[in-house]
């Protein structure tokens, strides 16, 4: 599953939990239409049906709890696992001949930082790589001097990213550049 897929899945789970909690809170405060704050959340009829179905109701609740726990464990294991080919420390490319080329992602980010700070208008740079190697997401933050020309720095960043793509064979799927300008001295 992609990073975007994981973010979407966790967002849906969070929204469901928030909606359930908000519904229970609204019912307990009596703001939910048709509810009494002094009444039980589960009606007497539902409690009677639960008791009539014993021990199968308890067994069904236990099985449902185990299934939810297993689904949660699988989801957490998927988040913690380092899928093959991600940029969590190592960039790996299959070569044209048998074998693979491996390179630490820190080496690539350091090289891109050095390339970006080669412009006199760029005081500092920070680079983060995420995603799969053929098309990683590249996040760049550059701190510019007060007298830096935006057009010149923009072209310098574009050229540095082009050199990065040509050198690594990785065309960025997403490029996010944030530029901060230092205040000038009075």
Beta strands, then each sheet from edge to edge (+ up, - down):
strand 1: 90-94
strand 2: 100-104
strand 3: 122-130
strand 4: 137-144
strand 5: 174-181
sheet 1: 1+ 2-
sheet 2: 3+ 4- 5-
end
